Amino acid sequence: MLRSACTLVLLTLSSGCMTGDGMASKIRDTSSAYNRALRWGDIDRAVQHVPPQSKDQFLARHEATEEELVVVEYEVVRLDLDRERGVAASRAEIVWHTDRELVVERTVVDQLWQFHDGRFVLVDERRAGGTPLAIFAEVAEDPHPYLPGLEAYRKEHKIGEENKYDKKKNRRAKPKKASTLEPVAVR
C-alpha cells in the first residue's frame, strides 16, 4: 500500500515537471483569475492583469457599466499557447443582461496575452462575436482604445529582440582553440 502511494506521488510530481517551464499552468491560472474577476465584478483584481499604462482607462470603462451589467455566466472556452514567443490566446463566452432589460445576451471575447517578467499580461481583448458589450473593444477599433496590443507591448518591453537563452548557451560553449601547428603538406 505504501509503495503504491509513493509511486502515485512520484508520478504526480513528474507529470507536473513535464510541462517544463510551467508556462501552460501560468496562462491557465492567469486567464481563469482574470475572467473570474470579471465574472464577479471584481474589477480591482481584474485590473492587475493589464499593463500599468492601461489601468486608468480599463477601470473607467468597466466602472461605467458596473451598475447595469449583470453577468450570468463567464466561461473560458479556448486557450492556446505559443511557448516560443511567450504569447497566449484565450476565448471567453459571456452570458449577460442589464438591470433595465432582462433579455439575456451572449458575447464572445478573444483575449491576447504576453508573457513578460514571469507573468502573463493582457495586451488585447476584443469582441469576436455575439452582442456588442461596452467593456470590450470591437474588431474595427484599431488600435485598441486602451490596451497596447501585442506588437506595441513587445516593442516597448524589447521582447524578442535578444534571446537571453541563446546568450547563456553561447557563454557555455567553449571556444575552439586555434591550432598553433602549421599545416603540413603530405606528398
Contact map, one row per residue, 1 for C-alpha under 8 A:
1111100000000000000000000000000000000000000000000000000000000000000000000000000000000000000000000000000000000000000000000000000000000000000000000000000000000000000000000000000000000000000
1111110000000000000000000000000000000000000000000000000000000000000000000000000000000000000000000000000000000000000000000000000000000000000000000000000000000000000000000000000000000000000
1111111000000000000000000000000000000000000000000000000000000000000000000000000000000000000000000000000000000000000000000000000000000000000000000000000000000000000000000000000000000000000
1111111100000000000000000000000000000000000000000000000000000000000000000000000000000000000000000000000000000000000000000000000000000000000000000000000000000000000000000000000000000000000
1111111110000000000000000000000000000000000000000000000000000000000000000000000000000000000000000000000000000000000000000000000000000000000000000000000000000000000000000000000000000000000
0111111111000000000000000000000000000000000000000000000000000000000000000000000000000000000000000000000000000000000000000000000000000000000000000000000000000000000000000000000000000000000
0011111111100000000000000000000000000000000000000000000000000000000000000000000000000000000000000000000000000000000000000000000000000000000000000000000000000000000000000000000000000000000
0001111111110000000000000000000000000000000000000000000000000000000000000000000000000000000000000000000000000000000000000000000000000000000000000000000000000000000000000000000000000000000
0000111111111000000000000000000000000000000000000000000000000000000000000000000000000000000000000000000000000000000000000000000000000000000000000000000000000000000000000000000000000000000
0000011111111100000000000000000000000000000000000000000000000000000000000000000000000000000000000000000000000000000000000000000000000000000000000000000000000000000000000000000000000000000
0000001111111110000000000000000000000000000000000000000000000000000000000000000000000000000000000000000000000000000000000000000000000000000000000000000000000000000000000000000000000000000
0000000111111111000000000000000000000000000000000000000000000000000000000000000000000000000000000000000000000000000000000000000000000000000000000000000000000000000000000000000000000000000
0000000011111111100000000000000000000000000000000000000000000000000000000000000000000000000000000000000000000000000000000000000000000000000000000000000000000000000000000000000000000000000
0000000001111111110000000000000000000000000000000000000000000000000000000000000000000000000000000000000000000000000000000000000000000000000000000000000000000000000000000000000000000000000
0000000000111111111000000000000000000000000000000000000000000000000000000000000000000000000000000000000000000000000000000000000000000000000000000000000000000000000000000000000000000000000
0000000000011111111000000000000000000000000000000000000000000000000000000000000000000000000000000000000000000000000000000000000000000000000000000000000000000000000000000000000000000000000
0000000000001111111101000000000000000000000000000000000000000000000000000000000000000000000000000000000000000000000000000000000000000000000000000000000000000000000000000000000000000000000
0000000000000111111100000000000000000000000000000000000000000000000000000000000000000000000000000000000000000000000000000000000000000000000000000000000000000000000000000000000000000000000
0000000000000011111111110000000000000000000000000000000000000000000000000000000000000000000000000000000000000000000000000000000000000000000000000000000000000000000000000000000000000000000
0000000000000000111111100000000000000000000000000000000000000000000000000000000000000000000000000000000000000000000000000000000000000000000000000000000000000000000000000000000000000000000
0000000000000000001111100000000000000000000000000000000000000000000000000000000000000000000000000000000000000000000000000000000000000000000000000000000000000000000000000000000000000000000
0000000000000000101111111100000000000000000000000000000000000000000000000000000000000000000000000000000000000000000000000000000000000000000000000000000000000000000000000000000000000000000
0000000000000000001111111110000000000000000000000000000000000000000000000000000000100000000000000000000000000000000000000000000000000000000000000000000000000000000000000000000000000000000
0000000000000000001001111111000000000000000000000000000000000000000000000000000010000000000000000000000000000000000000000000000000000000000000000000000000000000000000000000000000000000000
0000000000000000000001111111100000000000000000000000000000000000000000000000000000000000000000000000000000000000000000000000000000000000000000000000000000000000000000000000000000000000000
0000000000000000000001111111110000000000000000000000000000000000000000000000000000000000000000000000000000000000000000110000000000000000000000000000000000000000000000000000000000000000000
0000000000000000000000111111111000000000000000000000000000000000000000000000000010000001000000000000000000000000000000010000000000000000000000000000000000000000000000000000000000000000000
0000000000000000000000011111111100000000000000000000000000000000000000000000001000000000000000000000000000000000000000000000000000000000000000000000000000000000000000000000000000000000000
0000000000000000000000001111111110000000000000000000000000000000000000000000000000000000000000000000000000000000000000000000000000000000000000000000000000000000000000000000000000000000000
0000000000000000000000000111111111000000000000001000000000000000000000000000000000000000000000000000000000000000000000010000000000000000000000000000000000000000000000000000000000000000000
0000000000000000000000000011111111100000000000000000000000000000000000000001000000000000010000000000000000000000000000000000000000000000000000000000000000000000000000000000000000000000000
0000000000000000000000000001111111110000000000000000000000000000000000000001000000000000000000000000000000000000000000000000000000000000000000000000000000000000000000000000000000000000000
0000000000000000000000000000111111111000000001000000000000000000000000000000000000000000000000000000000000000000000000000000000000000000000000000000000000000000000000000000000000000000000
0000000000000000000000000000011111111100000011001000000000000000000000000000000000000000000000000000000000000000000000000000000000000000000000000000000000000000000000000000000000000000000
0000000000000000000000000000001111111110000001000000000000000000000000000111000000000000000100000000000000000000000000000000000000000000000000000000000000000000000000000000000000000000000
0000000000000000000000000000000111111111000000000000000000000000000000000100000000000000000000000000000000000000000000000000000000000000000000000000000000000000000000000000000000000000000
0000000000000000000000000000000011111111111011000000000000000000000000000000000000000000000000000000000000000000000000000000000000000000000000000000000000000000000000000000000000000000000
0000000000000000000000000000000001111111111001000000000000000000000000000000000000000000000000000000000000000000000000000000000000000000000000000000000000000000000000000000000000000000000
0000000000000000000000000000000000111111110000000000000000000000000000111100000000000000000000000000000000000000000000000000000000000000000000000000000000000000000000000000000000000000000
0000000000000000000000000000000000011111110000000000000000000000000000100000000000000000000000000000000000000000000000000000000000000000000000000000000000000000000000000000000000000000000
0000000000000000000000000000000000001111111000000000000000000000010000000000000000000000000000000000000000000000000000000000000000000000000000000000000000000000000000000000000000000000000
0000000000000000000000000000000000001111111111000000000000000000000000000000000000000000000000000000000000000000000000000000000000000000000000000000000000000000000000000000000000000000000
0000000000000000000000000000000000001100111111100000000000100100000000000000000000000000000000000000000000000000000000000000000000000000000000000000000000000000000000000000000000000000000
0000000000000000000000000000000000000000011111110000000000000000000000000000000000000000000000000000000000000000000000000000000000000000000000000000000000000000000000000000000000000000000
0000000000000000000000000000000001001000011111111000000000000000000000000000000000000000000000000000000000000000000000000000000000000000000000000000000000000000000000000000000000000000000
0000000000000000000000000000000011101100011111111100000000000000000000000000000000000000000000000000000000000000000000000000000000000000000000000000000000000000000000000000000000000000000
0000000000000000000000000000000000000000001111111100001001100000000000000000000000000000000000000000000000000000000000000000000000000000000000000000000000000000000000000000000000000000000
0000000000000000000000000000000000000000000111111110000000000000000000000000000000000000000000000000000000000000000000000000000000000000000000000000000000000000000000000000000000000000000
0000000000000000000000000000010001000000000011111110000000000000000000000000000000000000000000000000000000000000000000011100000000000000000000000000000000000000000000000000000000000000000
0000000000000000000000000000000000000000000001111111011000000000000000000000000000000000000000000000000000000000000000001110000000000000000000000010000000000000000000000000000000000000000
0000000000000000000000000000000000000000000000011111111000000000000000000000000000000000000000000000000000000000000000001110000000000000000000000010000000000000000000000000000000000000000
0000000000000000000000000000000000000000000000000111111000000000000000000000000000000000000000000000000000000000000000000000000000000000000000000000000000000000000000000000000000000000000
0000000000000000000000000000000000000000000000000011111100000000000000000000000000000000000000000000000000000000000000000000000000000000000000000000000000000000000000000000000000000000000
0000000000000000000000000000000000000000000000000111111111000000000000000000000000000000000000000000000000000000000000000000000000000000000000000111000000000000000000000000000000000000000
0000000000000000000000000000000000000000000000100111111111100000000000000000000000000000000000000000000000000000000000000000000000000000000000000000000000000000000000000000000000000000000
0000000000000000000000000000000000000000000000000000111111110000000000000000000000000000000000000000000000000000000000000000000000000000000000000000000000000000000000000000000000000000000
0000000000000000000000000000000000000000000000000000011111111000000000000000000000000000000000000000000000000000000000000000000000000000000000000100000000000000000000000000000000000000000
0000000000000000000000000000000000000000000000100000011111111100000000000000000000000000000000000000000000000000000000000000000000000000000000000100000000000000000000000000000000000000000
0000000000000000000000000000000000000000001000100000001111111110000000000000000000000000000000000000000000000000000000000000000000000000000000000000000000000000000000000000000000000000000
0000000000000000000000000000000000000000000000000000000111111111000000000000000000000000000000000000000000000000000000000000000000000000000000000000000000000000000000000000000000000000000
0000000000000000000000000000000000000000000000000000000011111111100000000000000000000000000000000000000000000000000000000000000000000110000000000000000000000000000000000000000000000000000
0000000000000000000000000000000000000000001000000000000001111111110000000000000000000000000000000000000000000000000000000000000000000010000000000000000000000000000000000000000000000000000
0000000000000000000000000000000000000000000000000000000000111111111000000000000000000000000000000000000000000000000000000000000000000000000000000000000000000000000000000000000000000000000
0000000000000000000000000000000000000000000000000000000000011111111000000000000000000000000000000000000000000000000000000000000000000000000000000000000000000000000000000000000000000000000
0000000000000000000000000000000000000000000000000000000000001111111110000000000000000000000000000000000000000000000000000000000000000110000000000000000000000000000000000000000000000000000
0000000000000000000000000000000000000000100000000000000000000111111110000000000000000000000000000000000000000000000000000000000000000000000000000000000000000000000000000000000000000000000
0000000000000000000000000000000000000000000000000000000000000011111110000000000000000000000000000010000000000000000000000000000000000000000000000000000000000000000000000000000000000000000
0000000000000000000000000000000000000000000000000000000000000000111111000000000000000000000000000111000000000000000000000000000000000000000000000000000000000000000000000000000000000000000
0000000000000000000000000000000000000000000000000000000000000000111111100000000000000000000000011110000000000000000000000000000000000000000000000000000000000000000000000000000000000000000
0000000000000000000000000000000000000000000000000000000000000000000111110000000000000000000000011110000000000000000000000000000000000000000000000000000000000000000000000000000000000000000
0000000000000000000000000000000000000011000000000000000000000000000011111100000000000000000001111000000000000000000000000000000000000000000000000000000000000000000000000000000000000000000
0000000000000000000000000000000000000010000000000000000000000000000001111100000000000000000001111000000000000000000000000000000000000000000000000000000000000000000000000000000000000000000
0000000000000000000000000000000000000010000000000000000000000000000000111110000000000000000011110000000000000000000000000000000000000000000000000000000000000000000000000000000000000000000
0000000000000000000000000000000000110010000000000000000000000000000000111111000000000000000111100000000000000000000000000000000000000000000000000000000000000000000000000000000000000000000
0000000000000000000000000000000000100000000000000000000000000000000000001111100000000000000111000000000000000000000000000000000000000000000000000000000000000000000000000000000000000000000
0000000000000000000000000000001100100000000000000000000000000000000000000111111000000000011110000000000000000000000000000000000000000000000000000000000000000000000000000000000000000000000
0000000000000000000000000000000000000000000000000000000000000000000000000011111000000000011110000000000000000000000000000000000000000000000000000000000000000000000000000000000000000000000
0000000000000000000000000000000000000000000000000000000000000000000000000001111100000000111100000000000000000000000000000000000000000000000000000000000000000000000000000000000000000000000
0000000000000000000000000001000000000000000000000000000000000000000000000001111110000001111000000000000000000000000000000000000000000000000000000000000000000000000000000000000000000000000
0000000000000000000000000000000000000000000000000000000000000000000000000000011111000001110000000000000000000000000000000000000000000000000000000000000000000000000000000000000000000000000
0000000000000000000000010010000000000000000000000000000000000000000000000000001111100111100000000000000000000000000000000000000000000000000000000000000000000000000000000000000000000000000
0000000000000000000000000000000000000000000000000000000000000000000000000000000111111111000000000000000000000000000000000000000000000000000000000000000000000000000000000000000000000000000
0000000000000000000000100000000000000000000000000000000000000000000000000000000011111110000000000000000000000000000000000000000000000000000000000000000000000000000000000000000000000000000
0000000000000000000000000000000000000000000000000000000000000000000000000000000001111110000000000000000000000000000000000000000000000000000000000000000000000000000000000000000000000000000
0000000000000000000000000000000000000000000000000000000000000000000000000000000001111110000000000000000000000000000000000000000000000000000000000000000000000001000000000000000000000000000
0000000000000000000000000000000000000000000000000000000000000000000000000000000011111111000000000000000000000000011100000000000000000000000000000000000000000000000000000000000000000000000
0000000000000000000000000000000000000000000000000000000000000000000000000000000011111111100000000000000000000001111000000000000000000000000000000000000000000000000000000000000000000000000
0000000000000000000000000010000000000000000000000000000000000000000000000000001111000111110000000000000000000001111000000000000000000000000000000000000000000000000000000000000000000000000
0000000000000000000000000000000000000000000000000000000000000000000000000000011110000011111000000000000000000111100000000000000000000000000000000000000000000000000000000000000000000000000
0000000000000000000000000000001000000000000000000000000000000000000000000001111100000001111100000000000000000111000000000000000000000000000000000000000000000000000000000000000000000000000
0000000000000000000000000000000000000000000000000000000000000000000000000001111000000000111110000000000000011110000000000000000000000000000000000000000000000000000000000000000000000000000
0000000000000000000000000000000000100000000000000000000000000000000000000111110000000000011111000000000000011110000000000000000000000000000000000000000000000000000000000000000000000000000
0000000000000000000000000000000000000000000000000000000000000000000000001111100000000000001111100000000001111000000000000000000000000000000000000000000000000000000000000000000000000000000
0000000000000000000000000000000000000000000000000000000000000000000000111110000000000000000111110000000001111000000000000000000000000000000000000000000000000000000000000000000000000000000
0000000000000000000000000000000000000000000000000000000000000000000000111100000000000000000011111000000111100000000000000000000000000000000000000000000000000000000000000000000000000000000
0000000000000000000000000000000000000000000000000000000000000000000011111000000000000000000001111100000111000000000000000000000000000000000000000000000000000000000000000000000000000000000
0000000000000000000000000000000000000000000000000000000000000000000011110000000000000000000000111110111110000000000000000000000000000000000000000000000000000000000000000000000000000000000
0000000000000000000000000000000000000000000000000000000000000000000111000000000000000000000000011111111000000000000000000000000000000000000000000000000000000000000000000000000000000000000
0000000000000000000000000000000000000000000000000000000000000000001111000000000000000000000000001111110000000000000000000000000000000000000000000000000000000000000000000000000000000000000
0000000000000000000000000000000000000000000000000000000000000000000100000000000000000000000000000111110000000000000000000000000000000000000000000000000000000000000000000000000000000000000
0000000000000000000000000000000000000000000000000000000000000000000000000000000000000000000000001111111000000000000000000000000000000000000000000000000000000000000000000000000000000000000
0000000000000000000000000000000000000000000000000000000000000000000000000000000000000000000000001111111100000000000000000000000000000000000000000000000000000000000000000000000000000000000
0000000000000000000000000000000000000000000000000000000000000000000000000000000000000000000000001100111110000000000000000000000000000000000000000000000000000000000000000000000000000000000
0000000000000000000000000000000000000000000000000000000000000000000000000000000000000000000000111000011111000000000000000000000000000000000000000000000000000000000000000000000000000000000
0000000000000000000000000000000000000000000000000000000000000000000000000000000000000000000000111000001111100000000000000000000001100000000000000000000000000000000000000000000000000000000
0000000000000000000000000000000000000000000000000000000000000000000000000000000000000000000011110000000111110000000000000000000001100000000000000000000000000000000000000000000000000000000
0000000000000000000000000000000000000000000000000000000000000000000000000000000000000000000011100000000011111000000000000000001111111000000000000000000000000000000000000000000000000000000
0000000000000000000000000000000000000000000000000000000000000000000000000000000000000000001111000000000001111100000000000000001111000000000000000000000000000000000000000000000000000000000
0000000000000000000000000000000000000000000000000000000000000000000000000000000000000000001111000000000000111110000000000000111110000001000000000000000000000000000000000000000000000000000
0000000000000000000000000000000000000000000000000000000000000000000000000000000000000000111100000000000000011111000000000000111100000000000000000000000000000000000000000000000000000000000
0000000000000000000000000000000000000000000000000000000000000000000000000000000000000000111100000000000000001111100000000111110000000000000000000000000000000000000000000000000000000000000
0000000000000000000000000000000000000000000000000000000000000000000000000000000000000011110000000000000000000111110000000111100000000000000000000000010000000000000000000000000000000000000
0000000000000000000000000000000000000000000000000000000000000000000000000000000000000011100000000000000000000011111000011111000000000000000000000000010000000000000000000000000000000000000
0000000000000000000000000000000000000000000000000000000000000000000000000000000000000111000000000000000000000001111100011110000000000000000000000000010000000000000000000000000000000000000
0000000000000000000000000000000000000000000000000000000000000000000000000000000000000111000000000000000000000000111111111000000000000000000000000000000000000000000000000000000000000000000
0000000000000000000000000000000000000000000000000000000000000000000000000000000000000100000000000000000000000000011111111000000000000000000000000000000000000010000000000000000000000000000
0000000000000000000000000000000000000000000000000000000000000000000000000000000000000000000000000000000000000000001111100000000000000000000000000000000000000000000000000000000000000000000
0000000000000000000000000000000000000000000000000000000000000000000000000000000000000000000000000000000000000000001111110000000000000000000000000000000000000000000000000000000000000000000
0000000000000000000000000100000000000000000000000000000000000000000000000000000000000000000000000000000000000000001111111000000000000000000000000000000000000000000000000000000000000000000
0000000000000000000000000110010000000000000000001000000000000000000000000000000000000000000000000000000000000000111101111100000000000000000000000000000000000000000000000000000000000000000
0000000000000000000000000000000000000000000000001110000000000000000000000000000000000000000000000000000000000000111100111110000000000000000000000000000000000000000000000000000000000000000
0000000000000000000000000000000000000000000000001110000000000000000000000000000000000000000000000000000000000011110000011111100000000000000000000010000000000000000000000000000000000000000
0000000000000000000000000000000000000000000000000110000000000000000000000000000000000000000000000000000000000011110000001111100000000000000000000011110010000000000000000000000000000000000
0000000000000000000000000000000000000000000000000000000000000000000000000000000000000000000000000000000000000011100000000111110000000000000000010011110000000000000000000000000000000000000
0000000000000000000000000000000000000000000000000000000000000000000000000000000000000000000000000000000000001111000000000111111000000001100000000010000000000000000000000000000000000000000
0000000000000000000000000000000000000000000000000000000000000000000000000000000000000000000000000000000000001110000000000001111100000001111000000000000000000000000000000000000000000000000
0000000000000000000000000000000000000000000000000000000000000000000000000000000000000000000000000000000000111100000000000000111111011001111000000000000000000000000000000000000000000000000
0000000000000000000000000000000000000000000000000000000000000000000000000000000000000000000000000000000000111100000000000000011111000000011000000000000000000000000000000000000000000000000
0000000000000000000000000000000000000000000000000000000000000000000000000000000000000000000000000000000000111000000000000000001111110000000000000000000000000000000000000000000000000000000
0000000000000000000000000000000000000000000000000000000000000000000000000000000000000000000000000000000011110000000000000000001111110000000000000000000000000000000000000000000000000000000
0000000000000000000000000000000000000000000000000000000000000000000000000000000000000000000000000000000011100000000000000000000011111000000000000000000000000000000000000000000000000000000
0000000000000000000000000000000000000000000000000000000000000000000000000000000000000000000000000000000000100000000000000000001011111101010000000000000000000000000000000000000000000000000
0000000000000000000000000000000000000000000000000000000000000000000000000000000000000000000000000000000000100000000000000000001000111111000000000000000000000000000000000000000000000000000
0000000000000000000000000000000000000000000000000000000000001000100000000000000000000000000000000000000000000000000000000000000000011111100000000000000000000000000000000000000000000000000
0000000000000000000000000000000000000000000000000000000000001100100000000000000000000000000000000000000000000000000000000000000000001111100000000000000000000000000000000000000000000000000
0000000000000000000000000000000000000000000000000000000000000000000000000000000000000000000000000000000000001000000000000000111000011111110000000000000000000000000000000000000000000000000
0000000000000000000000000000000000000000000000000000000000000000000000000000000000000000000000000000000000000000000000000000111000000111111010011000000000000000000000000000000000000000000
0000000000000000000000000000000000000000000000000000000000000000000000000000000000000000000000000000000000000000000000000000011100010001111110000000000000000000000000000000000000000000000
0000000000000000000000000000000000000000000000000000000000000000000000000000000000000000000000000000000000000000000000000000011100000000111111000000000000000000000000000000000000000000000
0000000000000000000000000000000000000000000000000000000000000000000000000000000000000000000000000000000000000000000000000000000000000000011111000000000000000000000000000000000000000000000
0000000000000000000000000000000000000000000000000000000000000000000000000000000000000000000000000000000000000000000000000000000000000000111111111000000000000000000000000000000000000000000
0000000000000000000000000000000000000000000000000000000000000000000000000000000000000000000000000000000000000000000000000000000000000000001111111000000000000000000000000000000000000000000
0000000000000000000000000000000000000000000000000000000000000000000000000000000000000000000000000000000000000000000000000000000000000000000011111001100000000000000000000000000000000000000
0000000000000000000000000000000000000000000000000000000000000000000000000000000000000000000000000000000000000000000000000001000000000000100011111111100000000000000000000000000000000000000
0000000000000000000000000000000000000000000000000000000000000000000000000000000000000000000000000000000000000000000000000000000000000000100011111110000000000000000000000000000000000000000
0000000000000000000000000000000000000000000000000000010011000000000000000000000000000000000000000000000000000000000000000000000000000000000000011111000000000000000000000000000000000000000
0000000000000000000000000000000000000000000000000110010000000000000000000000000000000000000000000000000000000000000000000111100000000000000000011111100000000000000000000000000000000000000
0000000000000000000000000000000000000000000000000000010000000000000000000000000000000000000000000000000000000000000000000011000000000000000000110111111110000000000000000000000000000000000
0000000000000000000000000000000000000000000000000000000000000000000000000000000000000000000000000000000000000000000000000011000000000000000000110011111110000000000000000000000000000000000
0000000000000000000000000000000000000000000000000000000000000000000000000000000000000000000000000000000000000001110000000011000000000000000000000001111111000000000000000000000000000000000
0000000000000000000000000000000000000000000000000000000000000000000000000000000000000000000000000000000000000000000000000000000000000000000000000001111111100000000000000000000000000000000
0000000000000000000000000000000000000000000000000000000000000000000000000000000000000000000000000000000000000000000000000000000000000000000000000001111111110000000000000000000000000000000
0000000000000000000000000000000000000000000000000000000000000000000000000000000000000000000000000000000000000000000000000010000000000000000000000001111111111000000000000000000000000000000
0000000000000000000000000000000000000000000000000000000000000000000000000000000000000000000000000000000000000000000000000000000000000000000000000000011111111111000000000000000000000000000
0000000000000000000000000000000000000000000000000000000000000000000000000000000000000000000000000000000000000000000000000000000000000000000000000000001111111110000000000000000000000000000
0000000000000000000000000000000000000000000000000000000000000000000000000000000000000000000000000000000000000000000000000000000000000000000000000000000111111110000000000000000000000000000
0000000000000000000000000000000000000000000000000000000000000000000000000000000000000000000000000000000000000000000000000000000000000000000000000000000011111110000000000000000000000000000
0000000000000000000000000000000000000000000000000000000000000000000000000000000000000000000000000000000000000000000000000000000000000000000000000000000001111111110000000000000000000000000
0000000000000000000000000000000000000000000000000000000000000000000000000000000000000000000000000000000000000000000100000000000000000000000000000000000001111111110000000000000000000000000
0000000000000000000000000000000000000000000000000000000000000000000000000000000000001000000000000000000000000000000000000000000000000000000000000000000001000111111000000000000000000000000
0000000000000000000000000000000000000000000000000000000000000000000000000000000000000000000000000000000000000000000000000000000000000000000000000000000000000111111000000000000000000000000
0000000000000000000000000000000000000000000000000000000000000000000000000000000000000000000000000000000000000000000000000000000000000000000000000000000000000111111100000000000000000000000
0000000000000000000000000000000000000000000000000000000000000000000000000000000000000000000000000000000000000000000000000000000000000000000000000000000000000001111111100000000000000000000
0000000000000000000000000000000000000000000000000000000000000000000000000000000000000000000000000000000000000000000000000000000000000000000000000000000000000000011111110000000000000000000
0000000000000000000000000000000000000000000000000000000000000000000000000000000000000000000000000000000000000000000000000000000000000000000000000000000000000000001111111000000000000000000
0000000000000000000000000000000000000000000000000000000000000000000000000000000000000000000000000000000000000000000000000000000000000000000000000000000000000000001111111100000000000000000
0000000000000000000000000000000000000000000000000000000000000000000000000000000000000000000000000000000000000000000000000000000000000000000000000000000000000000001111111110000000000000000
0000000000000000000000000000000000000000000000000000000000000000000000000000000000000000000000000000000000000000000000000000000000000000000000000000000000000000000111111111000000000000000
0000000000000000000000000000000000000000000000000000000000000000000000000000000000000000000000000000000000000000000000000000000000000000000000000000000000000000000011111111100000000000000
0000000000000000000000000000000000000000000000000000000000000000000000000000000000000000000000000000000000000000000000000000000000000000000000000000000000000000000001111111100000000000000
0000000000000000000000000000000000000000000000000000000000000000000000000000000000000000000000000000000000000000000000000000000000000000000000000000000000000000000000111111110000000000000
0000000000000000000000000000000000000000000000000000000000000000000000000000000000000000000000000000000000000000000000000000000000000000000000000000000000000000000000011111110000000000000
0000000000000000000000000000000000000000000000000000000000000000000000000000000000000000000000000000000000000000000000000000000000000000000000000000000000000000000000001111111000000000000
0000000000000000000000000000000000000000000000000000000000000000000000000000000000000000000000000000000000000000000000000000000000000000000000000000000000000000000000000011111100000000000
0000000000000000000000000000000000000000000000000000000000000000000000000000000000000000000000000000000000000000000000000000000000000000000000000000000000000000000000000000111110000000000
0000000000000000000000000000000000000000000000000000000000000000000000000000000000000000000000000000000000000000000000000000000000000000000000000000000000000000000000000000011111000000000
0000000000000000000000000000000000000000000000000000000000000000000000000000000000000000000000000000000000000000000000000000000000000000000000000000000000000000000000000000001111100000000
0000000000000000000000000000000000000000000000000000000000000000000000000000000000000000000000000000000000000000000000000000000000000000000000000000000000000000000000000000000111110000000
0000000000000000000000000000000000000000000000000000000000000000000000000000000000000000000000000000000000000000000000000000000000000000000000000000000000000000000000000000000011111100000
0000000000000000000000000000000000000000000000000000000000000000000000000000000000000000000000000000000000000000000000000000000000000000000000000000000000000000000000000000000001111100000
0000000000000000000000000000000000000000000000000000000000000000000000000000000000000000000000000000000000000000000000000000000000000000000000000000000000000000000000000000000000111110000
0000000000000000000000000000000000000000000000000000000000000000000000000000000000000000000000000000000000000000000000000000000000000000000000000000000000000000000000000000000000111111000
0000000000000000000000000000000000000000000000000000000000000000000000000000000000000000000000000000000000000000000000000000000000000000000000000000000000000000000000000000000000001111100
0000000000000000000000000000000000000000000000000000000000000000000000000000000000000000000000000000000000000000000000000000000000000000000000000000000000000000000000000000000000000111110
0000000000000000000000000000000000000000000000000000000000000000000000000000000000000000000000000000000000000000000000000000000000000000000000000000000000000000000000000000000000000011111
0000000000000000000000000000000000000000000000000000000000000000000000000000000000000000000000000000000000000000000000000000000000000000000000000000000000000000000000000000000000000001111
0000000000000000000000000000000000000000000000000000000000000000000000000000000000000000000000000000000000000000000000000000000000000000000000000000000000000000000000000000000000000000111
